């Protein structure tokens, strides 16, 4: 589990620290184990639902896997790198992932397959990223 969890984001404003999110790499077995652990402690959500609420894919890992695949066209790389993190609905996210998966570029289908786990690019996670960015910008004012 130590290799999975990179940073635990906490809310310290009221009462004891409350986890807001976990930034982690994309190790499927460890991530599912975390979801099962959370489900054993908090039964109101399934393991996958817990991950959709709390898991955030480490952006260093996410972007590094795009950068190292230099053979992708600029259109596909832009969709992976810039478009996906800005999407607002799961439906639109799935449309973009489907287009990437079905393009005839080597490695695109494999890249997409990794992102289809329901917690990896959950719109909840993307929206949480946007809220965190707004909070960071507001705190700098």
N, C-alpha and C positions, 0 to 999 in steps of 0.2 A: 504494500500500500504506500510505502514511502516514495517509491518511484512514480506512483500515479499522481499524488497530490502535490502540486507546486505551491499554490497559495490559497489560503482560505480567506475570503473576503468577509468581514464581519461588520455588523452594525453595533456600535458601542454607545449610542445616544441615550437609550433608556434601558435600564436593567442590565442583566448579564449579556455578554457578546452573543449575537445571533448570527449564524452563518447566512450570508447572502448568496454566496456562490463559491464554487471550487474551480480553480483553473488547473487543468490537467492535460497530459498528453493523451493520445488516442489509443491506448491499450485496451482493447475490447474486454478481455477477461477481467482485468482489474476494475474497469469502470462498471461492468455488470455486478461485480462483487460489492462495490460501493453502493450501488442501487439496492442490492439485496440486503445489505447491512442497514441502510436507511429504512427500508420497508420493515425489517424486523423490529426496529425501534418505534417507527411511526407508521402504523398500519393503514392510515387513511389514504395513502397513495401507493400505487404499484411501484416496483423498482424502476421501471422506465419513466413513470410520471415524476418520481423523485429526481431522476437525472435530468429530465426536461426542465425542472425548476431550478436546479442548483449547479449543474455541470456546465462549464464553459471550456471549449477547446482552446488550448494555449495558442495564441495567435502566432507566436514564433514558429511552432511546429506546423501550423496551418499554412502560413506564407512560405516557409522554407520548402515545403513539398511542391509548391507551385513554381517557385524560383528555380529549383533544381531540374524541373522538367522543361528545359529550354526549347524542346521541339514543338511545344504547343504554339498554335498561331496566336497572334496578338489579340484577336477577338476572344478566343477561349480563355487566354490568360487574364484578360480584363474582366471577363465574366466571373472567373474564379476569385480573382484578387480584389476587385472593387465592387462588382455588382452584388454578389451573394451577401456580403455583410450589411447591405442597405435594404434588403427586402423586408416587407412588413407582414406578409401572410405566408402560411405554409403552402398554400396552393401555388402562388407565384414562385416560391422557392423550388417546389417540385417541378414546375415547368422549366425553369432554368437548368436544374440538375439533369432533367431528361434530355434537353437539347445538348448539353455537354456530353452526356453519356452516349447519345446517338450520333454524334459527329464522328467522322472517320479518322480522327487523329489518334495515333498510337498512345496508349496510356490514359486517355481521357475516360474510358469506361471503368478502368480500375480505380482511378482517382475518385470518380463519382460513387462507385460501389462503397468505398470507405465512408462516404459522407451520408449515405442513406440510412445509417443507424438512427433511430428516431431522436436520440439525444444529442448527436454530434452537431447538427446545424438546425436545431430547433428554433423556430421563430421566437419562442419565449426567450431563448438565450440571446438571440440577435437583438431583441427589444431591450433586454436587460443591459446589453452592451451600450445601446444608445442612451438609456437612462443614466448609466454610470458616466458616460462621456459628458452628458449635460451637467451632472453633478460636479465633475472635475472642472469643467469650464466655469460654472457658477462659483466654485470655491476659489478660483483664481482672481475673480473680480474684486 
